[in-house]
Amino acid sequence: MILNCFAAPAAVSRSLPPSPSPTVPAGATPRRASPRKAGNGVLWARGGLALLGGYAVAATWAAALARLLPGSLADAALAATMASFVIYTLAAIWAYAARSVARAAVGLALAAAVGAALSTLLAGSAA
């Protein structure tokens, strides 16, 4: 005799109440819930924000850091470019970690605006 260890004992399965089923009023057609399709737009929006918004944040901060860092212009630009990879990664993480797409967009826009303002203010200091 072969025992099936994955089957529930007969006593346990009989004691469970039947699961409730949703009722549909007469004449109405049941709606199909599609949670996967509802989230696709949000996922694409966050992906676009991570891609384009992350690039904007990284580029503005790389420009600001290149003007802010000490040393020769080539060394400062190289260090700022390397730092921009970290900034881009953090901006992409923020695009997915924010509570909503709107918060992600506002956060990335503010970060890019601060980087652009800092770069503009420091434009006259680099010789």
MOPAC internal coordinates of N, CA, C and O (Angstrom, degrees):
PM7 1SCF
backbone

  N    0.0000 0     0.00 0     0.00 0    0    0    0
  C    1.4393 1     0.00 0     0.00 0    1    0    0
  C    1.5278 1   108.45 1     0.00 0    2    1    0
  O    1.2310 1   120.18 1   -47.91 1    3    2    1
  N    1.3641 1   117.25 1   132.09 1    3    2    1
  C    1.4595 1   123.01 1  -179.32 1    5    3    2
  C    1.5168 1   108.34 1  -101.40 1    6    5    3
  O    1.2310 1   121.11 1   -50.30 1    7    6    5
  N    1.3324 1   115.48 1   129.70 1    7    6    5
  C    1.4585 1   120.59 1   179.41 1    9    7    6
  C    1.5230 1   109.36 1   -95.33 1   10    9    7
  O    1.2310 1   120.87 1   -44.14 1   11   10    9
  N    1.2941 1   115.95 1   135.86 1   11   10    9
  C    1.4602 1   120.78 1   175.62 1   13   11   10
  C    1.5219 1   107.12 1   -98.08 1   14   13   11
  O    1.2310 1   120.39 1   -73.81 1   15   14   13
  N    1.3225 1   116.86 1   106.19 1   15   14   13
  C    1.4596 1   120.31 1  -175.90 1   17   15   14
  C    1.5291 1   112.16 1   -78.00 1   18   17   15
  O    1.2310 1   119.16 1   169.37 1   19   18   17
  N    1.3185 1   119.21 1   -10.63 1   19   18   17
  C    1.4554 1   121.53 1  -179.39 1   21   19   18
  C    1.5213 1   113.02 1   -93.47 1   22   21   19
  O    1.2310 1   119.59 1   167.37 1   23   22   21
  N    1.2907 1   118.38 1   -12.63 1   23   22   21
  C    1.4641 1   121.16 1  -179.21 1   25   23   22
  C    1.5160 1   109.62 1   -80.47 1   26   25   23
  O    1.2310 1   120.85 1   -37.36 1   27   26   25
  N    1.3260 1   115.98 1   142.64 1   27   26   25
  C    1.4591 1   120.90 1   178.06 1   29   27   26
  C    1.5209 1   109.47 1   -76.71 1   30   29   27
  O    1.2310 1   120.44 1   -35.92 1   31   30   29
  N    1.3151 1   116.76 1   144.08 1   31   30   29
  C    1.4619 1   119.12 1   177.01 1   33   31   30
  C    1.5222 1   110.14 1   -62.03 1   34   33   31
  O    1.2310 1   120.92 1   -28.03 1   35   34   33
  N    1.3072 1   115.84 1   151.97 1   35   34   33
  C    1.4608 1   120.88 1  -176.95 1   37   35   34
  C    1.5242 1   111.81 1   -63.69 1   38   37   35
  O    1.2310 1   119.64 1   145.71 1   39   38   37
  N    1.3226 1   118.30 1   -34.29 1   39   38   37
  C    1.4663 1   121.04 1  -178.10 1   41   39   38
  C    1.5290 1   110.91 1   -67.94 1   42   41   39
  O    1.2310 1   119.95 1   144.18 1   43   42   41
  N    1.3128 1   117.71 1   -35.82 1   43   42   41
  C    1.4572 1   121.19 1  -178.47 1   45   43   42
  C    1.5248 1   110.48 1   -72.18 1   46   45   43
  O    1.2310 1   120.42 1   137.51 1   47   46   45
  N    1.3208 1   116.81 1   -42.49 1   47   46   45
  C    1.4571 1   119.20 1  -176.76 1   49   47   46
  C    1.5274 1   111.79 1   -69.83 1   50   49   47
  O    1.2310 1   119.45 1   151.82 1   51   50   49
  N    1.3173 1   118.66 1   -28.18 1   51   50   49
  C    1.4605 1   120.79 1   178.46 1   53   51   50
  C    1.5227 1   112.40 1   -76.52 1   54   53   51
  O    1.2310 1   120.10 1   153.67 1   55   54   53
  N    1.3371 1   117.42 1   -26.33 1   55   54   53
  C    1.4578 1   119.63 1  -174.83 1   57   55   54
  C    1.5253 1   112.84 1   -83.59 1   58   57   55
  O    1.2310 1   119.17 1   167.69 1   59   58   57
  N    1.3255 1   119.19 1   -12.31 1   59   58   57
  C    1.4529 1   121.66 1  -178.88 1   61   59   58
  C    1.5286 1   110.35 1   -79.24 1   62   61   59
  O    1.2310 1   119.95 1   -42.48 1   63   62   61
  N    1.3328 1   117.69 1   137.52 1   63   62   61
  C    1.4647 1   119.55 1   177.72 1   65   63   62
  C    1.5270 1   109.60 1   -73.26 1   66   65   63
  O    1.2310 1   120.39 1   -24.35 1   67   66   65
  N    1.3139 1   116.86 1   155.65 1   67   66   65
  C    1.4613 1   118.36 1   179.00 1   69   67   66
  C    1.5283 1   110.30 1   -67.31 1   70   69   67
  O    1.2310 1   120.91 1   -33.51 1   71   70   69
  N    1.3175 1   115.86 1   146.49 1   71   70   69
  C    1.4601 1   119.34 1  -178.61 1   73   71   70
  C    1.5276 1   109.29 1   -74.12 1   74   73   71
  O    1.2310 1   120.86 1   -38.24 1   75   74   73
  N    1.3557 1   115.97 1   141.76 1   75   74   73
  C    1.4608 1   118.07 1  -179.68 1   77   75   74
  C    1.5246 1   110.57 1   -71.08 1   78   77   75
  O    1.2310 1   120.99 1   -39.65 1   79   78   77
  N    1.3071 1   115.71 1   140.35 1   79   78   77
  C    1.4608 1   119.83 1   178.05 1   81   79   78
  C    1.5201 1   108.71 1  -113.44 1   82   81   79
  O    1.2310 1   120.15 1   -36.65 1   83   82   81
  N    1.3197 1   117.33 1   143.35 1   83   82   81
  C    1.4610 1   118.84 1  -179.74 1   85   83   82
  C    1.5233 1   110.37 1   -68.42 1   86   85   83
  O    1.2310 1   121.12 1   -38.11 1   87   86   85
  N    1.2924 1   115.46 1   141.89 1   87   86   85
  C    1.4553 1   120.00 1   179.54 1   89   87   86
  C    1.5160 1   109.26 1  -101.74 1   90   89   87
  O    1.2310 1   120.84 1   -38.73 1   91   90   89
  N    1.3094 1   116.00 1   141.27 1   91   90   89
  C    1.4528 1   122.42 1   179.14 1   93   91   90
  C    1.5187 1   107.24 1  -112.07 1   94   93   91
  O    1.2310 1   119.83 1   -52.05 1   95   94   93
  N    1.3488 1   117.94 1   127.95 1   95   94   93
  C    1.4667 1   119.41 1   179.43 1   97   95   94
  C    1.5265 1   110.95 1   -60.29 1   98   97   95
  O    1.2310 1   121.38 1   -24.47 1   99   98   97
  N    1.3243 1   114.97 1   155.53 1   99   98   97
  C    1.4591 1   120.01 1  -179.03 1  101   99   98
  C    1.5221 1   110.10 1   -63.37 1  102  101   99
  O    1.2310 1   120.52 1   -45.00 1  103  102  101
  N    1.3067 1   116.60 1   135.00 1  103  102  101
  C    1.4508 1   122.23 1   178.11 1  105  103  102
  C    1.5232 1   113.80 1    86.93 1  106  105  103
  O    1.2310 1   119.23 1   170.57 1  107  106  105
  N    1.3181 1   119.07 1    -9.43 1  107  106  105
  C    1.4580 1   121.79 1  -179.27 1  109  107  106
  C    1.5239 1   109.06 1   -97.75 1  110  109  107
  O    1.2310 1   121.29 1   -33.96 1  111  110  109
  N    1.2974 1   115.14 1   146.04 1  111  110  109
  C    1.4574 1   118.88 1   176.53 1  113  111  110
  C    1.5235 1   108.65 1   -93.40 1  114  113  111
  O    1.2310 1   120.27 1   -42.25 1  115  114  113
  N    1.3044 1   117.09 1   137.75 1  115  114  113
  C    1.4650 1   119.09 1  -179.85 1  117  115  114
  C    1.5258 1   110.69 1   -67.76 1  118  117  115
  O    1.2310 1   121.01 1   -41.42 1  119  118  117
  N    1.3285 1   115.67 1   138.58 1  119  118  117
  C    1.4619 1   121.24 1   177.38 1  121  119  118
  C    1.5108 1   109.05 1   -85.04 1  122  121  119
  O    1.2310 1   121.37 1   -38.36 1  123  122  121
  N    1.2839 1   114.99 1   141.64 1  123  122  121
  C    1.4596 1   119.26 1   175.77 1  125  123  122
  C    1.5142 1   108.32 1   -93.76 1  126  125  123
  O    1.2310 1   121.17 1   -55.93 1  127  126  125
  N    1.2873 1   115.36 1   124.07 1  127  126  125
  C    1.4644 1   120.11 1   176.51 1  129  127  126
  C    1.5196 1   107.88 1   -81.70 1  130  129  127
  O    1.2310 1   120.73 1   -51.85 1  131  130  129
  N    1.2994 1   116.21 1   128.15 1  131  130  129
  C    1.4542 1   120.95 1   179.91 1  133  131  130
  C    1.5225 1   109.22 1  -125.85 1  134  133  131
  O    1.2310 1   120.14 1   -99.70 1  135  134  133
  N    1.3331 1   117.34 1    80.30 1  135  134  133
  C    1.4626 1   119.22 1  -178.49 1  137  135  134
  C    1.5243 1   112.96 1   -66.41 1  138  137  135
  O    1.2310 1   119.74 1   154.86 1  139  138  137
  N    1.3170 1   118.10 1   -25.14 1  139  138  137
  C    1.4658 1   119.62 1  -178.67 1  141  139  138
  C    1.5247 1   110.87 1   -70.94 1  142  141  139
  O    1.2310 1   120.24 1   139.09 1  143  142  141
  N    1.3274 1   117.14 1   -40.91 1  143  142  141
  C    1.4558 1   119.40 1  -178.47 1  145  143  142
  C    1.5215 1   111.54 1   -71.88 1  146  145  143
  O    1.2310 1   119.99 1   148.87 1  147  146  145
  N    1.3158 1   117.62 1   -31.13 1  147  146  145
  C    1.4621 1   120.48 1  -179.83 1  149  147  146
  C    1.5181 1   111.32 1   -67.26 1  150  149  147
  O    1.2310 1   119.61 1   147.50 1  151  150  149
  N    1.3042 1   118.34 1   -32.50 1  151  150  149
  C    1.4523 1   121.47 1  -177.74 1  153  151  150
  C    1.5163 1   114.48 1   -87.83 1  154  153  151
  O    1.2310 1   119.89 1   171.52 1  155  154  153
  N    1.3287 1   117.82 1    -8.48 1  155  154  153
  C    1.4658 1   119.61 1  -177.34 1  157  155  154
  C    1.5179 1   112.10 1   -66.76 1  158  157  155
  O    1.2310 1   120.00 1   140.28 1  159  158  157
  N    1.3230 1   117.61 1   -39.72 1  159  158  157
  C    1.4613 1   120.10 1   179.62 1  161  159  158
  C    1.5147 1   111.88 1   -63.92 1  162  161  159
  O    1.2310 1   120.70 1   139.27 1  163  162  161
  N    1.3255 1   116.27 1   -40.73 1  163  162  161
  C    1.4658 1   120.58 1   178.52 1  165  163  162
  C    1.5184 1   110.32 1   -66.21 1  166  165  163
  O    1.2310 1   120.77 1   140.24 1  167  166  165
  N    1.3037 1   116.13 1   -39.76 1  167  166  165
  C    1.4612 1   119.94 1   179.43 1  169  167  166
  C    1.5225 1   111.06 1   -64.79 1  170  169  167
  O    1.2310 1   120.19 1   136.78 1  171  170  169
  N    1.3421 1   117.25 1   -43.22 1  171  170  169
  C    1.4603 1   120.47 1   177.99 1  173  171  170
  C    1.5239 1   111.19 1   -65.90 1  174  173  171
  O    1.2310 1   120.26 1   142.25 1  175  174  173
  N    1.3250 1   117.11 1   -37.75 1  175  174  173
  C    1.4679 1   120.13 1   178.73 1  177  175  174
  C    1.5240 1   111.08 1   -64.80 1  178  177  175
  O    1.2310 1   120.66 1   136.63 1  179  178  177
  N    1.3159 1   116.35 1   -43.37 1  179  178  177
  C    1.4674 1   119.40 1   178.70 1  181  179  178
  C    1.5222 1   111.19 1   -67.13 1  182  181  179
  O    1.2310 1   120.39 1   143.39 1  183  182  181
  N    1.3309 1   116.86 1   -36.61 1  183  182  181
  C    1.4597 1   120.18 1   176.94 1  185  183  182
  C    1.5179 1   111.78 1   -64.70 1  186  185  183
  O    1.2310 1   120.66 1   138.23 1  187  186  185
  N    1.3304 1   116.35 1   -41.77 1  187  186  185
  C    1.4590 1   119.69 1   176.70 1  189  187  186
  C    1.5138 1   112.31 1   -64.96 1  190  189  187
  O    1.2310 1   121.03 1   140.02 1  191  190  189
  N    1.3346 1   115.64 1   -39.98 1  191  190  189
  C    1.4605 1   119.36 1   176.40 1  193  191  190
  C    1.5242 1   111.18 1   -64.13 1  194  193  191
  O    1.2310 1   120.48 1   137.89 1  195  194  193
  N    1.3227 1   116.68 1   -42.11 1  195  194  193
  C    1.4637 1   119.69 1   179.57 1  197  195  194
  C    1.5185 1   110.64 1   -63.26 1  198  197  195
  O    1.2310 1   120.54 1   139.59 1  199  198  197
  N    1.3288 1   116.57 1   -40.41 1  199  198  197
  C    1.4585 1   120.19 1  -177.28 1  201  199  198
  C    1.5255 1   112.06 1   -73.72 1  202  201  199
  O    1.2310 1   120.43 1   123.41 1  203  202  201
  N    1.3240 1   116.78 1   -56.59 1  203  202  201
  C    1.4628 1   120.36 1  -174.91 1  205  203  202
  C    1.5252 1   112.78 1   -81.79 1  206  205  203
  O    1.2310 1   120.53 1   136.88 1  207  206  205
  N    1.3242 1   116.60 1   -43.12 1  207  206  205
  C    1.4638 1   119.60 1   178.85 1  209  207  206
  C    1.5132 1   111.84 1   -67.19 1  210  209  207
  O    1.2310 1   120.48 1   141.12 1  211  210  209
  N    1.3279 1   116.69 1   -38.88 1  211  210  209
  C    1.4580 1   120.14 1   176.65 1  213  211  210
  C    1.5110 1   112.12 1   -63.09 1  214  213  211
  O    1.2310 1   120.78 1   141.75 1  215  214  213
  N    1.3365 1   116.12 1   -38.25 1  215  214  213
  C    1.4611 1   119.78 1   177.09 1  217  215  214
  C    1.5281 1   110.53 1   -65.01 1  218  217  215
  O    1.2310 1   120.17 1   136.53 1  219  218  217
  N    1.3288 1   117.29 1   -43.47 1  219  218  217
  C    1.4651 1   120.46 1  -179.47 1  221  219  218
  C    1.5227 1   111.03 1   -62.65 1  222  221  219
  O    1.2310 1   120.62 1   136.64 1  223  222  221
  N    1.3183 1   116.41 1   -43.36 1  223  222  221
  C    1.4704 1   120.08 1   179.39 1  225  223  222
  C    1.5273 1   110.38 1   -64.85 1  226  225  223
  O    1.2310 1   120.30 1   133.55 1  227  226  225
  N    1.3177 1   117.03 1   -46.45 1  227  226  225
  C    1.4672 1   120.44 1  -178.64 1  229  227  226
  C    1.5246 1   111.54 1   -64.52 1  230  229  227
  O    1.2310 1   119.91 1   140.33 1  231  230  229
  N    1.3195 1   117.78 1   -39.67 1  231  230  229
  C    1.4613 1   120.34 1  -178.40 1  233  231  230
  C    1.5280 1   111.60 1   -68.50 1  234  233  231
  O    1.2310 1   120.39 1   137.36 1  235  234  233
  N    1.3361 1   116.87 1   -42.64 1  235  234  233
  C    1.4673 1   118.60 1  -179.26 1  237  235  234
  C    1.5236 1   111.21 1   -68.53 1  238  237  235
  O    1.2310 1   120.51 1   140.84 1  239  238  237
  N    1.3145 1   116.64 1   -39.16 1  239  238  237
  C    1.4640 1   118.75 1   179.11 1  241  239  238
  C    1.5222 1   111.96 1   -72.78 1  242  241  239
  O    1.2310 1   119.80 1   148.77 1  243  242  241
  N    1.3236 1   118.00 1   -31.23 1  243  242  241
  C    1.4721 1   119.98 1   175.15 1  245  243  242
  C    1.5255 1   110.26 1   -65.18 1  246  245  243
  O    1.2310 1   120.63 1   139.97 1  247  246  245
  N    1.3338 1   116.41 1   -40.03 1  247  246  245
  C    1.4719 1   119.64 1   177.70 1  249  247  246
  C    1.5243 1   110.87 1   -65.59 1  250  249  247
  O    1.2310 1   120.79 1   139.11 1  251  250  249
  N    1.3312 1   116.10 1   -40.89 1  251  250  249
  C    1.4672 1   119.42 1   179.95 1  253  251  250
  C    1.5220 1   111.15 1   -67.98 1  254  253  251
  O    1.2310 1   120.46 1   136.26 1  255  254  253
  N    1.3278 1   116.73 1   -43.74 1  255  254  253
  C    1.4630 1   119.60 1  -179.70 1  257  255  254
  C    1.5254 1   112.06 1   -66.99 1  258  257  255
  O    1.2310 1   119.82 1   146.04 1  259  258  257
  N    1.3198 1   117.95 1   -33.96 1  259  258  257
  C    1.4642 1   120.64 1   178.56 1  261  259  258
  C    1.5248 1   110.91 1   -62.91 1  262  261  259
  O    1.2310 1   120.57 1   147.78 1  263  262  261
  N    1.3190 1   116.52 1   -32.22 1  263  262  261
  C    1.4652 1   119.86 1   178.45 1  265  263  262
  C    1.5230 1   111.90 1   -85.05 1  266  265  263
  O    1.2310 1   120.51 1   157.77 1  267  266  265
  N    1.3216 1   116.64 1   -22.23 1  267  266  265
  C    1.4608 1   121.18 1  -174.70 1  269  267  266
  C    1.5277 1   113.14 1   -90.03 1  270  269  267
  O    1.2310 1   120.06 1   145.97 1  271  270  269
  N    1.3187 1   117.49 1   -34.03 1  271  270  269
  C    1.4675 1   120.83 1  -174.86 1  273  271  270
  C    1.5331 1   111.10 1   -71.40 1  274  273  271
  O    1.2310 1   120.63 1   -35.89 1  275  274  273
  N    1.3420 1   116.41 1   144.11 1  275  274  273
  C    1.4684 1   119.66 1   178.71 1  277  275  274
  C    1.5298 1   110.47 1   -78.29 1  278  277  275
  O    1.2310 1   121.53 1   -11.65 1  279  278  277
  N    1.3072 1   114.67 1   168.35 1  279  278  277
  C    1.4618 1   120.60 1   178.31 1  281  279  278
  C    1.5104 1   111.24 1   105.95 1  282  281  279
  O    1.2310 1   121.59 1     7.90 1  283  282  281
  N    1.3180 1   114.57 1  -172.10 1  283  282  281
  C    1.4664 1   118.60 1   179.99 1  285  283  282
  C    1.5308 1   109.29 1   -69.55 1  286  285  283
  O    1.2310 1   121.09 1   -17.83 1  287  286  285
  N    1.3271 1   115.53 1   162.17 1  287  286  285
  C    1.4580 1   120.08 1  -177.69 1  289  287  286
  C    1.5259 1   111.68 1   -62.66 1  290  289  287
  O    1.2310 1   120.32 1   141.56 1  291  290  289
  N    1.3212 1   116.99 1   -38.44 1  291  290  289
  C    1.4679 1   120.64 1  -179.82 1  293  291  290
  C    1.5230 1   111.43 1   -66.95 1  294  293  291
  O    1.2310 1   120.46 1   137.28 1  295  294  293
  N    1.3390 1   116.73 1   -42.72 1  295  294  293
  C    1.4588 1   120.29 1   179.35 1  297  295  294
  C    1.5298 1   111.40 1   -66.45 1  298  297  295
  O    1.2310 1   120.79 1   138.74 1  299  298  297
  N    1.3163 1   116.10 1   -41.26 1  299  298  297
  C    1.4667 1   119.57 1   179.22 1  301  299  298
  C    1.5262 1   110.68 1   -65.90 1  302  301  299
  O    1.2310 1   120.03 1   139.34 1  303  302  301
  N    1.3186 1   117.54 1   -40.66 1  303  302  301
  C    1.4651 1   120.67 1   178.72 1  305  303  302
  C    1.5252 1   110.70 1   -66.19 1  306  305  303
  O    1.2310 1   119.88 1   140.27 1  307  306  305
  N    1.3161 1   117.83 1   -39.73 1  307  306  305
  C    1.4599 1   120.98 1   178.55 1  309  307  306
  C    1.5243 1   111.33 1   -65.35 1  310  309  307
  O    1.2310 1   120.31 1   134.55 1  311  310  309
  N    1.3222 1   117.02 1   -45.45 1  311  310  309
  C    1.4659 1   120.69 1   179.35 1  313  311  310
  C    1.5351 1   110.86 1   -64.65 1  314  313  311
  O    1.2310 1   120.49 1   140.97 1  315  314  313
  N    1.3340 1   116.67 1   -39.03 1  315  314  313
  C    1.4696 1   120.22 1   179.01 1  317  315  314
  C    1.5246 1   111.20 1   -67.15 1  318  317  315
  O    1.2310 1   120.45 1   142.91 1  319  318  317
  N    1.3183 1   116.75 1   -37.09 1  319  318  317
  C    1.4669 1   120.12 1   178.17 1  321  319  318
  C    1.5233 1   110.90 1   -67.03 1  322  321  319
  O    1.2310 1   120.48 1   138.96 1  323  322  321
  N    1.3299 1   116.69 1   -41.04 1  323  322  321
  C    1.4693 1   119.32 1   177.28 1  325  323  322
  C    1.5208 1   110.97 1   -64.99 1  326  325  323
  O    1.2310 1   120.27 1   141.21 1  327  326  325
  N    1.3296 1   117.09 1   -38.79 1  327  326  325
  C    1.4633 1   120.17 1   178.32 1  329  327  326
  C    1.5245 1   111.24 1   -68.01 1  330  329  327
  O    1.2310 1   120.37 1   151.92 1  331  330  329
  N    1.3267 1   116.90 1   -28.08 1  331  330  329
  C    1.4610 1   119.36 1  -178.47 1  333  331  330
  C    1.5276 1   111.99 1   -66.83 1  334  333  331
  O    1.2310 1   119.59 1   154.77 1  335  334  333
  N    1.3207 1   118.38 1   -25.23 1  335  334  333
  C    1.4611 1   120.30 1   175.96 1  337  335  334
  C    1.5277 1   110.43 1   -65.40 1  338  337  335
  O    1.2310 1   120.39 1   139.90 1  339  338  337
  N    1.3100 1   116.87 1   -40.10 1  339  338  337
  C    1.4668 1   121.06 1   176.78 1  341  339  338
  C    1.5285 1   109.83 1   -67.24 1  342  341  339
  O    1.2310 1   120.35 1   138.04 1  343  342  341
  N    1.3209 1   116.93 1   -41.96 1  343  342  341
  C    1.4664 1   121.41 1  -179.89 1  345  343  342
  C    1.5230 1   109.89 1   -63.61 1  346  345  343
  O    1.2310 1   120.00 1   138.15 1  347  346  345
  N    1.3309 1   117.60 1   -41.85 1  347  346  345
  C    1.4632 1   121.24 1   178.71 1  349  347  346
  C    1.5239 1   111.06 1   -61.72 1  350  349  347
  O    1.2310 1   120.79 1   137.37 1  351  350  349
  N    1.3309 1   116.09 1   -42.63 1  351  350  349
  C    1.4637 1   120.35 1   178.86 1  353  351  350
  C    1.5214 1   110.97 1   -63.15 1  354  353  351
  O    1.2310 1   120.15 1   136.30 1  355  354  353
  N    1.3183 1   117.31 1   -43.70 1  355  354  353
  C    1.4598 1   120.41 1   179.26 1  357  355  354
  C    1.5263 1   111.51 1   -65.70 1  358  357  355
  O    1.2310 1   120.02 1   142.93 1  359  358  357
  N    1.3132 1   117.57 1   -37.07 1  359  358  357
  C    1.4638 1   120.73 1   178.16 1  361  359  358
  C    1.5265 1   110.74 1   -66.95 1  362  361  359
  O    1.2310 1   119.98 1   140.88 1  363  362  361
  N    1.3214 1   117.65 1   -39.12 1  363  362  361
  C    1.4659 1   120.38 1   177.79 1  365  363  362
  C    1.5177 1   111.14 1   -67.08 1  366  365  363
  O    1.2310 1   120.30 1   141.05 1  367  366  365
  N    1.3133 1   117.03 1   -38.95 1  367  366  365
  C    1.4672 1   120.17 1   176.36 1  369  367  366
  C    1.5232 1   110.01 1   -63.35 1  370  369  367
  O    1.2310 1   120.21 1   139.07 1  371  370  369
  N    1.3340 1   117.20 1   -40.93 1  371  370  369
  C    1.4602 1   121.08 1   178.77 1  373  371  370
  C    1.5351 1   110.88 1   -62.31 1  374  373  371
  O    1.2310 1   119.93 1   142.38 1  375  374  373
  N    1.3180 1   117.74 1   -37.62 1  375  374  373
  C    1.4592 1   120.64 1  -178.81 1  377  375  374
  C    1.5254 1   111.55 1   -60.87 1  378  377  375
  O    1.2310 1   120.22 1   147.56 1  379  378  377
  N    1.3133 1   117.18 1   -32.44 1  379  378  377
  C    1.4663 1   120.53 1   178.92 1  381  379  378
  C    1.5286 1   112.98 1   -93.59 1  382  381  379
  O    1.2310 1   119.62 1   157.79 1  383  382  381
  N    1.3169 1   118.33 1   -22.21 1  383  382  381
  C    1.4653 1   120.84 1  -175.43 1  385  383  382
  C    1.5226 1   113.22 1   -88.37 1  386  385  383
  O    1.2310 1   119.74 1   161.36 1  387  386  385
  N    1.3127 1   118.10 1   -18.64 1  387  386  385
  C    1.4655 1   120.60 1  -178.40 1  389  387  386
  C    1.5247 1   109.74 1   -65.62 1  390  389  387
  O    1.2310 1   120.92 1   -25.28 1  391  390  389
  N    1.3370 1   115.84 1   154.72 1  391  390  389
  C    1.4650 1   120.69 1  -177.19 1  393  391  390
  C    1.5224 1   112.98 1   -64.43 1  394  393  391
  O    1.2310 1   120.29 1   145.44 1  395  394  393
  N    1.3026 1   117.05 1   -34.56 1  395  394  393
  C    1.4660 1   120.54 1  -179.15 1  397  395  394
  C    1.5201 1   109.17 1  -141.22 1  398  397  395
  O    1.2310 1   121.56 1   -12.85 1  399  398  397
  N    1.3192 1   114.62 1   167.15 1  399  398  397
  C    1.4572 1   119.79 1   178.44 1  401  399  398
  C    1.5254 1   110.08 1   -65.98 1  402  401  399
  O    1.2310 1   120.65 1   143.80 1  403  402  401
  N    1.3249 1   116.37 1   -36.20 1  403  402  401
  C    1.4661 1   119.96 1   179.72 1  405  403  402
  C    1.5273 1   110.94 1   -64.28 1  406  405  403
  O    1.2310 1   120.12 1   137.09 1  407  406  405
  N    1.3169 1   117.37 1   -42.91 1  407  406  405
  C    1.4716 1   120.21 1   177.83 1  409  407  406
  C    1.5248 1   111.20 1   -64.59 1  410  409  407
  O    1.2310 1   120.65 1   142.00 1  411  410  409
  N    1.3135 1   116.37 1   -38.00 1  411  410  409
  C    1.4606 1   119.76 1   177.98 1  413  411  410
  C    1.5240 1   110.19 1   -64.32 1  414  413  411
  O    1.2310 1   120.49 1   137.09 1  415  414  413
  N    1.3348 1   116.66 1   -42.91 1  415  414  413
  C    1.4605 1   120.36 1  -179.54 1  417  415  414
  C    1.5253 1   111.16 1   -65.90 1  418  417  415
  O    1.2310 1   120.33 1   137.66 1  419  418  417
  N    1.3288 1   116.98 1   -42.34 1  419  418  417
  C    1.4704 1   120.12 1   179.60 1  421  419  418
  C    1.5215 1   110.31 1   -66.11 1  422  421  419
  O    1.2310 1   120.06 1   137.70 1  423  422  421
  N    1.3094 1   117.48 1   -42.30 1  423  422  421
  C    1.4614 1   120.65 1   179.19 1  425  423  422
  C    1.5205 1   112.39 1   -62.44 1  426  425  423
  O    1.2310 1   120.41 1   135.98 1  427  426  425
  N    1.3229 1   116.82 1   -44.02 1  427  426  425
  C    1.4551 1   119.63 1   179.22 1  429  427  426
  C    1.5237 1   111.27 1   -69.11 1  430  429  427
  O    1.2310 1   120.22 1   142.89 1  431  430  429
  N    1.3315 1   117.18 1   -37.11 1  431  430  429
  C    1.4678 1   119.99 1   178.20 1  433  431  430
  C    1.5298 1   111.01 1   -65.52 1  434  433  431
  O    1.2310 1   120.38 1   139.52 1  435  434  433
  N    1.3262 1   116.88 1   -40.48 1  435  434  433
  C    1.4686 1   119.88 1   177.88 1  437  435  434
  C    1.5212 1   111.51 1   -65.63 1  438  437  435
  O    1.2310 1   120.45 1   137.85 1  439  438  437
  N    1.3239 1   116.74 1   -42.15 1  439  438  437
  C    1.4653 1   119.93 1   179.15 1  441  439  438
  C    1.5266 1   111.02 1   -63.99 1  442  441  439
  O    1.2310 1   120.29 1   139.54 1  443  442  441
  N    1.3316 1   117.06 1   -40.46 1  443  442  441
  C    1.4623 1   120.05 1   178.05 1  445  443  442
  C    1.5233 1   110.98 1   -68.56 1  446  445  443
  O    1.2310 1   120.25 1   142.63 1  447  446  445
  N    1.3329 1   117.13 1   -37.37 1  447  446  445
  C    1.4648 1   120.60 1   179.52 1  449  447  446
  C    1.5223 1   111.29 1   -66.11 1  450  449  447
  O    1.2310 1   120.41 1   139.23 1  451  450  449
  N    1.3286 1   116.82 1   -40.77 1  451  450  449
  C    1.4655 1   120.05 1   178.20 1  453  451  450
  C    1.5304 1   110.10 1   -65.11 1  454  453  451
  O    1.2310 1   120.35 1   136.92 1  455  454  453
  N    1.3297 1   116.94 1   -43.08 1  455  454  453
  C    1.4595 1   120.17 1   177.68 1  457  455  454
  C    1.5186 1   112.26 1   -63.17 1  458  457  455
  O    1.2310 1   120.37 1   138.94 1  459  458  457
  N    1.3319 1   116.91 1   -41.06 1  459  458  457
  C    1.4685 1   120.26 1   178.82 1  461  459  458
  C    1.5193 1   111.47 1   -67.67 1  462  461  459
  O    1.2310 1   120.43 1   139.21 1  463  462  461
  N    1.3390 1   116.78 1   -40.79 1  463  462  461
  C    1.4680 1   119.83 1   178.73 1  465  463  462
  C    1.5244 1   110.88 1   -64.54 1  466  465  463
  O    1.2310 1   120.53 1   137.25 1  467  466  465
  N    1.3195 1   116.59 1   -42.75 1  467  466  465
  C    1.4622 1   120.26 1   178.72 1  469  467  466
  C    1.5303 1   110.58 1   -64.07 1  470  469  467
  O    1.2310 1   120.35 1   138.32 1  471  470  469
  N    1.3145 1   116.94 1   -41.68 1  471  470  469
  C    1.4554 1   120.33 1   177.92 1  473  471  470
  C    1.5153 1   111.99 1   -64.11 1  474  473  471
  O    1.2310 1   120.70 1   140.93 1  475  474  473
  N    1.3208 1   116.27 1   -39.07 1  475  474  473
  C    1.4726 1   119.67 1   178.83 1  477  475  474
  C    1.5291 1   111.66 1   -68.82 1  478  477  475
  O    1.2310 1   120.76 1   139.22 1  479  478  477
  N    1.3120 1   116.15 1   -40.78 1  479  478  477
  C    1.4704 1   119.68 1   179.10 1  481  479  478
  C    1.5288 1   111.91 1   -65.79 1  482  481  479
  O    1.2310 1   120.32 1   146.57 1  483  482  481
  N    1.3134 1   117.00 1   -33.43 1  483  482  481
  C    1.4588 1   121.01 1  -177.83 1  485  483  482
  C    1.5310 1   112.72 1   -90.76 1  486  485  483
  O    1.2310 1   119.97 1  -177.34 1  487  486  485
  N    1.3201 1   117.66 1     2.66 1  487  486  485
  C    1.4692 1   120.43 1  -176.37 1  489  487  486
  C    1.5238 1   112.52 1   -62.34 1  490  489  487
  O    1.2310 1   120.02 1   145.65 1  491  490  489
  N    1.3062 1   117.56 1   -34.35 1  491  490  489
  C    1.4559 1   119.93 1  -179.11 1  493  491  490
  C    1.5078 1   113.74 1   -80.33 1  494  493  491
  O    1.2310 1   119.74 1   165.52 1  495  494  493
  N    1.3559 1   118.11 1   -14.48 1  495  494  493
  C    1.4670 1   119.61 1  -175.28 1  497  495  494
  C    1.5351 1   112.90 1   -82.68 1  498  497  495
  O    1.2310 1   119.82 1   156.91 1  499  498  497
  N    1.3292 1   117.96 1   -23.09 1  499  498  497
  C    1.4702 1   119.66 1  -179.17 1  501  499  498
  C    1.5227 1   108.86 1   -83.86 1  502  501  499
  O    1.2310 1   120.68 1   -53.81 1  503  502  501
  N    1.3288 1   116.30 1   126.19 1  503  502  501
  C    1.4638 1   119.04 1  -177.30 1  505  503  502
  C    1.4827 1   109.59 1   -99.20 1  506  505  503
  O    1.2310 1   120.10 1   180.00 1  507  506  505

